[in-house]
Amino acid sequence: MYRLTQNQISSELAGETVILNHAAGMYYGLNEVGTFVWDLLKQSPMSFDDLKEHVMANFEVDEQTCTNDLQQLLNDLAHEKLVETI
């Protein structure tokens, strides 16, 4: 399960999300798909499979590409301490 950390604030701007990590003082940006995933995690923690299912239902992407890209996104967000596993 993945959830957002408490060390951040985010805002949507022109269909993309801008995130500020309080602890690091760094800004990050997410594209349309990243924003979609971020919005899902703002609602409640979700498993990788549930996130993947939602992305595949809302975007034209094959399963392998979705799996790879979603894993990379979640790894990047976790590395920057914006999401965590529970």
Backbone as numpy.savetxt, mean C-alpha at the origin, in Angstrom:
# Nx Ny Nz CAx CAy CAz Cx Cy Cz
-1.00 -10.82 7.54 -1.84 -9.64 7.54 -0.95 -8.40 7.54
-1.38 -7.42 6.80 -0.68 -6.15 6.72 -1.57 -5.04 7.28
-0.93 -4.06 7.92 -1.66 -2.89 8.38 -0.73 -1.67 8.29
-1.33 -0.50 8.29 -0.55 0.73 8.28 0.07 0.94 9.65
1.24 1.56 9.68 1.86 1.89 10.96 1.29 3.20 11.48
1.63 3.52 12.71 1.18 4.77 13.32 2.14 5.93 13.03
3.28 5.65 12.39 4.32 6.66 12.17 4.10 7.50 10.92
2.89 7.53 10.38 2.69 8.20 9.11 1.36 8.94 9.07
1.32 9.90 8.18 0.06 10.53 7.79 0.04 10.54 6.27
-1.15 10.52 5.70 -1.23 10.48 4.24 -2.35 11.38 3.76
-2.23 11.77 2.50 -3.25 12.60 1.87 -3.30 12.25 0.39
-4.51 12.26 -0.16 -4.66 11.98 -1.58 -4.64 13.29 -2.35
-3.91 13.28 -3.46 -3.75 14.46 -4.28 -3.75 14.03 -5.74
-4.74 14.45 -6.50 -4.84 14.15 -7.93 -4.76 12.65 -8.22
-5.47 11.85 -7.42 -5.52 10.41 -7.66 -4.32 9.63 -7.16
-3.39 10.31 -6.53 -2.22 9.65 -5.96 -2.17 9.96 -4.47
-1.40 9.18 -3.74 -1.28 9.37 -2.30 0.12 9.85 -1.96
0.18 10.85 -1.09 1.44 11.34 -0.55 1.47 10.95 0.92
2.57 10.35 1.36 2.70 9.84 2.72 3.90 10.51 3.38
3.72 10.94 4.62 4.82 11.47 5.42 5.11 10.49 6.55
6.33 10.02 6.61 6.78 9.19 7.73 7.31 10.14 8.79
6.60 10.24 9.92 6.99 11.15 11.00 8.40 10.88 11.51
8.69 9.62 11.77 9.97 9.26 12.38 11.14 9.60 11.48
11.01 9.35 10.19 12.11 9.58 9.25 12.10 10.98 8.65
10.95 11.66 8.74 10.83 12.97 8.12 10.88 12.90 6.60
10.44 11.79 6.04 10.50 11.57 4.59 9.10 11.50 4.00
8.99 12.00 2.76 7.75 11.91 1.99 7.86 10.79 0.97
6.73 10.15 0.72 6.66 9.08 -0.28 5.41 9.29 -1.12
5.45 8.81 -2.35 4.29 8.93 -3.23 3.87 7.57 -3.77
2.56 7.40 -3.93 2.01 6.16 -4.48 1.21 6.48 -5.73
1.33 5.61 -6.73 0.55 5.76 -7.95 -0.89 5.28 -7.72
-1.66 5.15 -8.78 -3.07 4.78 -8.66 -3.28 3.43 -7.98
-2.52 2.43 -8.37 -2.68 1.11 -7.76 -2.19 1.12 -6.32
-1.06 1.77 -6.08 -0.56 1.90 -4.71 -1.55 2.61 -3.82
-2.19 3.65 -4.35 -3.22 4.38 -3.61 -4.40 3.47 -3.29
-4.79 2.63 -4.25 -5.89 1.69 -4.03 -5.56 0.75 -2.88
-4.35 0.19 -2.87 -3.92 -0.71 -1.80 -3.86 0.04 -0.47
-3.32 1.23 -0.48 -3.22 2.05 0.73 -4.61 2.31 1.32
-5.56 2.65 0.46 -6.93 2.90 0.92 -7.56 1.66 1.54
-7.28 0.49 0.97 -7.78 -0.76 1.57 -7.20 -0.95 2.96
-5.90 -0.70 3.11 -5.26 -0.88 4.40 -5.68 0.18 5.41
-6.11 1.35 4.94 -6.64 2.37 5.86 -7.94 1.89 6.49
-8.70 1.07 5.77 -9.97 0.58 6.28 -9.78 -0.50 7.35
-8.86 -1.43 7.10 -8.60 -2.51 8.06 -7.39 -3.31 7.60
-6.75 -4.03 8.52 -5.66 -4.92 8.11 -6.18 -5.96 7.12
-5.31 -6.37 6.20 -5.70 -7.35 5.19 -4.55 -8.30 4.90
-4.92 -9.50 4.49 -3.92 -10.48 4.08 -3.44 -10.16 2.67
-2.31 -10.73 2.31 -1.78 -10.55 0.97 -2.78 -11.04 -0.07
-3.35 -12.22 0.17 -4.30 -12.79 -0.79 -5.54 -11.93 -0.96
-6.04 -11.34 0.12 -7.20 -10.46 0.02 -6.86 -9.19 -0.76
-5.69 -8.62 -0.48 -5.25 -7.44 -1.23 -5.13 -7.77 -2.71
-4.51 -8.89 -3.02 -4.33 -9.31 -4.42 -5.68 -9.50 -5.11
-6.61 -10.11 -4.43 -7.94 -10.34 -4.99 -8.63 -9.01 -5.33
-8.52 -8.04 -4.43 -9.11 -6.72 -4.68 -8.44 -6.02 -5.86
-7.12 -6.08 -5.93 -6.40 -5.44 -7.03 -6.79 -6.08 -8.36
-6.82 -7.40 -8.40 -7.15 -8.09 -9.65 -8.59 -7.83 -10.08
-9.49 -7.60 -9.12 -10.89 -7.33 -9.45 -11.10 -5.91 -9.96
-10.15 -5.01 -9.66 -10.33 -3.60 -10.01 -9.38 -3.07 -11.07
-8.37 -3.85 -11.43 -7.39 -3.43 -12.43 -7.14 -4.57 -13.41
-6.84 -4.23 -14.64 -6.50 -5.25 -15.64 -5.05 -5.65 -15.46
-4.85 -6.79 -14.81 -3.50 -7.27 -14.55 -3.57 -8.79 -14.41
-2.55 -9.47 -14.93 -2.52 -10.93 -14.78 -2.04 -11.27 -13.37
-2.32 -12.49 -12.96 -2.06 -12.90 -11.58 -0.58 -12.81 -11.21
0.31 -13.26 -12.09 1.74 -13.25 -11.77 2.27 -11.83 -11.61
1.88 -10.95 -12.53 2.31 -9.55 -12.42 1.76 -8.92 -11.16
0.50 -9.18 -10.86 -0.12 -8.64 -9.65 0.62 -9.13 -8.41
0.90 -10.41 -8.36 1.62 -10.98 -7.21 2.98 -10.32 -7.04
3.74 -10.23 -8.12 5.08 -9.64 -8.05 5.04 -8.17 -7.65
4.17 -7.40 -8.31 4.11 -5.96 -8.04 3.58 -5.66 -6.64
2.58 -6.41 -6.21 2.02 -6.19 -4.87 3.04 -6.55 -3.80
3.77 -7.65 -4.00 4.81 -8.02 -3.03 5.89 -6.95 -2.96
6.29 -6.42 -4.12 7.30 -5.36 -4.14 6.80 -4.11 -3.42
5.55 -3.72 -3.68 4.97 -2.55 -3.01 4.96 -2.75 -1.50
4.46 -3.88 -1.04 4.38 -4.12 0.40 5.76 -4.21 1.03
6.72 -4.81 0.34 8.09 -4.86 0.85 8.67 -3.46 0.97
8.45 -2.62 -0.05 8.96 -1.24 -0.02 8.32 -0.46 1.13
7.00 -0.59 1.28 6.30 0.12 2.36 6.75 -0.37 3.73
6.98 -1.66 3.86 7.46 -2.21 5.13 8.88 -1.73 5.43
9.72 -1.71 4.40 11.10 -1.24 4.57 11.13 0.21 5.06
10.20 1.02 4.58 10.13 2.43 4.98 9.29 2.62 6.25
8.87 1.51 6.85 8.09 1.50 8.10 6.76 2.23 7.97
6.13 2.04 6.81 4.80 2.61 6.55 3.71 1.57 6.71
4.05 0.30 6.53 3.16 -0.82 6.84 3.94 -1.83 7.66
3.19 -2.68 8.36 3.81 -3.74 9.15 2.96 -4.99 9.06
3.58 -6.13 9.32 2.83 -7.39 9.33 2.40 -7.68 10.76
1.23 -8.29 10.85 0.70 -8.64 12.18 0.28 -10.10 12.19
